[in-house]
């Protein structure tokens, strides 16, 4: 797969971060900006014949780590990095990474564990993860791999995710958590911990340990308010299901500029519960949600059948976005008496673009 060009503002990795945090760019928003740039690359990249489907989180993490090390070794700015990697094949980037960076046993273990996710057979993935743990007993990503392979029940998954979290905490240290709280995920070394904690929360929820699951999600948002993982959407679903009104209000205030079907329809359901179906505030919010994605109502009320498979990508306002929302969040609506029927009964209007005036 070759990367294509996407222009970026020229900011050095050691310059002050433009977000105003007071930290160096490389310690703050560099990773977020670079991930956005790489996403743009991948959306328009020339695909190899053998390339199938979207790039996974772990594959993205491996790519970002390699690109970051090369940028660091050459002292490239963001703009220079985009020029440097334009048209480069990922295999070439991986080869250069091996040339410019001498890995420690710890890094070699992490690289192997990340590669394990893409291996073809369970046996290969398990052996790679076990080898990574031999190289570094604190390789958190290897335990994430084993959770995928040996997690026949949520309790099995929790056991391995707990090991991953403990391993990451030993590696990072208590001081790291205090100093970098609020900027997690922007650093490669936190990713395995963040994924383990997210997946463990979902496993906890599935065995009806709601309080523990919700607490874990709040902790993730405290560590990474930018929420690259999308944990706020999962948490919103859970808070609705558990009728936690104060927590919902807190979450909405944390992300006042959030948009999209998931956020707006969940707000509509929350207003339905809090203010009632006859409230003008509830009806106004329903119109906001419908304007964000009018397809949701038909899927939510069964007018259109929900596909069995989840789309791997979507755009705002699309049918794919509606499918993803309903698959994730339909339980909250089904468990709220008459809420879907009320939504269908409203005279919601599609917002059509205004016609241009003739000169």
N, C-alpha and C positions, 0 to 999 in steps of 0.2 A: 504494500500500500504506500503510495507516495503522498507527501503533504503538499498543500498548495498555499499560496501567500494570503495573509490577512494582515492589514496594516495595524500597527499599535503605536501608542505614544512612546517616545524615547525616554525611558526611565532606567537608571542604573540600579542594579540589585542592592547596592550599598547606599543609595540615596534615601532621604526621608520619604516615608510612604505618603503618597498624595491624599490618603484618606484622613490624615491629621492625627493618627494614633500616637505619633511621636516615635514609633519604631522604624527600623530600617525596612525598606521595601521588601527585601527578601524574607524578612521575618513576619511580615504582615500580609499584604494583599498580592504579593508576587504570584503565589501559587494559584489563587483564584483567577487572576487575570490570565495566567498562562494556560489554565484549564479551559477558560472560555475560548482562548485563541486556538487551542488544540481541537476543541469541539468544532469550531468553524472549519478548521483544516479537514477534519474527518468527514464533515457533512458534504464537502465538495471534493474529496480526494478521489484519485483514480484507483478503483478497486482492483486488486489482483483477482485472477480467475478463481482462486481457491478461497477467496474471502466471502464469508457468509454471515449475515446478521450484524447487529450492533456491537460496538466495542463494550466489553464489560467493565465494571468499576475496577476490578483487579488488573485487567489489561491496561486500562487508562493509568492506574497508579504506576505500573511498571514503565510505561512510556514516559510519564512525567518525571519519574526518577532519573531515567537515562538522559532525557533532554536537559533536566536541571543540572546534572553533573557535568555535562558537556558545556553548557552555558557558563557554569562556574569556573571550569578549567580554562576557558578562553576569555573570560571577562566580558561577555557579550551583553549589550543592553537589550531590552525587549525588541526594539526595532531591528537591531542587528541580528538578533536570534531568529526573527521571522524570515529575514532575507537568507540567513545561513541554512535554515531547515527547509525552505521552499523547494519542492521537487525531490527531496531526499526520501529514499525508501526506508521503512522502519527497520528492515534487516541491516541496512547500512548504519543507521543510527545506533542500533544495538552493538554492532561491531566496533564502532568508534567509542562507545561507552566503555567497552572492555579495554580498549587501548589507553584511554585517558584516565581511567579510574582503577586503582588497585584496591580490590574489595577485601575487607576484613572477613574472618569467618562468620561474624554476625551478619554482615551485608550479603555474603554469599548464601547464607541460610534463608534470608528474607527473599532474595531473588529466586531461589529454588522453590520456595513456598508459593510465591506469586505465579511462577511458571506452572506449578502443579494444577492450578485451577483450569488451565487450558489443555491439559493432557487428556488423551482420548479415552483411556479406560480407568475404572475405579482403582484397579491394582496399581497402575502407574501413579495416580494421584496420591494414594495412600503411602506408597513407598517413598515418593518424593517428600511428602510431609514428614514422615518418620526420619528420613535422612536429614532434613532440615533441623529437626529437633536434636538429633545427634550432634550436628555442627554447632547449634546454639539452643540449649534447653529453654531459653527465654524467647524463642521465635514465636511470637503471638500469631502470625499469619498461618503457621503450620497447624496450630490448633483450630483455626477457622476452617481449614481444609478438612481436618478430621471430623469436625462437627457436621460438615456437609456429607461426608462419606459414611460415618458411623451413627449419625443422628436419626435412628429409626423412630424415636419418639421425642417429643419436646424435652422430656427430662434428660435424655441422652444428649441432646443439643446443648442444653443449659450446662451440663457437666463440662463439655469442651469449651464453651464460650467463657465460662468462669476461669478455666485454665488460661485461655487467651488473654483475658483481662488482667489476671494476676501476673502473667508473664510480662505484659506490656507495662504494668505499673512498676515492676522490679527494674525493667530496663530504663524507663523514662525517669523514675524517681519522683518523690513528693515535691521537690523544689520545682521541677519542670512543670508540673500541673499548676502550681501557684503562679509561676511567672508567665505562663502561656495561656491561662484560662481566658477564653474569649476569642482566641485565635487558632484553636485546634482545626484540624483538617487542612489548614494552609501549610502544614508541615508533614512531609511524607511519613515521618516516624510515628505519627499519631493515627494513621489511617486504619491499621489493623485493629487497634484498640477501639476506634470509633465504630467500625463495622461489627466487631464482636459484641459491643454493648447494645447496638441497635438490634442485631439479630436475637440477642438474649432477651431483650425487652419483648420482642414479638413472640418468642417461645413462652415467656412468662404469662403473657396475655392469653395465649392459647390454652393454658392450664388453669385459667381463672384466677391468677394472682394479679388482679388488676392494679392494686396499689403499688406493688413492686414494679410493674411494667411502666406505669405512668411516672413514677419517681425516676426511673432510668431515663425516660425520654426528656424530662425536665433537665436532668443533669447533662444530657447531650447538648441541649439548646444553650445551657449556660457555658459549656466549653466552646461551642461554636454557634454563636447567634446568627451567623450568615446561613447556617443550616443547608450546606451543600447536599446533604443526604435526603432532604425532604422530610425530616422527622416531625415537623410541625403539622403536616397533613395527617400523618398516622395518629399523632397525639390528639388532634382535633376530633377525629373519629372516635377515639377511645373516651375522651371527655364527654362527648355527646352520649355515648352508650352508657357511661357511668353517672350521667346527670350531675356533672360537676360544674355548676354555673359560674362560680367565682373563678375557677381555673380557666374556663372558656373566655371570660371577659379579660383576664390577664393575658391570655394567648393572643386574642384579637388586638389588644393594645400594643403588644410586642411587634406585630407585623401589620401596621395600619395601611401600608401601601400594597399589600398582597392582592393579587387578582387571579382570575382563572376560575374554572367551574368548581373545583374542589373547595376552594375557600368560600366562594360566594354562595354555593348551595348549602354548605355546612352552616354558614351564618344564617341563611334563611331558615333552616331547621331549628337552629338555636333560638331565633326570634319567635318562631312558631311556638316553641315550648315556653319561652319566657313571657311574651306579650300576648300570645293567642292569635288565632287565625284572622280575627276581625280587625286587628290593629293595623293602622295605616303604615306604621313603621315596618311591620312584617310584610305587608303587601308590596311596599316600595322595595324592600330587600329582595323579594321574589322577582320583581322586574329586573333588578340589577343582575341577579343570577341568570335569568333567562337571556338577558342581553349578552352576558358573557358566553353562554352556550345554550342555544335553544334546543339542541338535540337531547339534552339530559332528561327532560320531562317525559318524552316518549319512551325512552329506555327505562326510566325509573318507574313508570306506571304500567309497563308491560305492553305498550302499544307496538313496540319493536322488540324483538327477541335479542337478548344480550348474547353475543358470541361466547363460545366456551374459552377461547384463547384470548389472552390479554395482548393488545397491540404493544409493540416494543417502542414506539415513538408516536408523538402526536403534536399538533399545533393548537394554539388557543382557538376555541370556537369550533373545533372539528368534531366529527363523529367519534374519532379515536379517543379524544379527550373525554367525551361523554361516556364512552364504554369504560375507560379506566376509572372514572369517578364512580360510576354505578357499581362496578365490580368491587371496588374498595369500600364503598360507603352505604350500600343499599340496606344493610341491617339496621342502621340508625333510623332510616325512614320507615322501614317495615315495622319497627318496634314502637313507632310513634303513631298512636291511633288517628286514623283519617288524614294523616299528613300528605301522603301521595295523592289521595283523591282531592284534597283541598288545592294542591298545587295544580292539578289538571283542570280544576274548575275556574281558575283565574283567567281573566282576559288579558293574557300577557302579549305584548307587542314586540315583533321583531324590529330591531333598529336598522333600518336600511340607510345606506349612505345618501346624503343629500345630493340632488342633481346640481351639476355645475351651471352657473348662469352663463348665458351666451353673451359674448361681448358685442 
